[in-house]
Amino acid sequence: MKKQVEEKIEVTNPYSGQSISLTEEENKIYLSVKLAELMGNYKLMQKQISKFSRLNPKAYMVLLD
């Protein structure tokens, strides 16, 4: 039985120019962080940042730290 390979999404930090590959789930969380930031919903933003940083610490350091 073949193992399904999950497609990766390349995301770039707009401030540093550094890029990293995310899974679909990680990308959804990252986008929710950015949307919450735009909306000024800092409670939701912090909750999603916490989730993202636990899920993929390296991506957190590249994109949000």
Secondary structure, DSSP 8 states (H G I E B T S, - for coil): --------EEEE-TTT--EEEE-HHHHHHHHHHHHHHHHT-HHHHHHHHHHHHHH-HHHHHHHT-
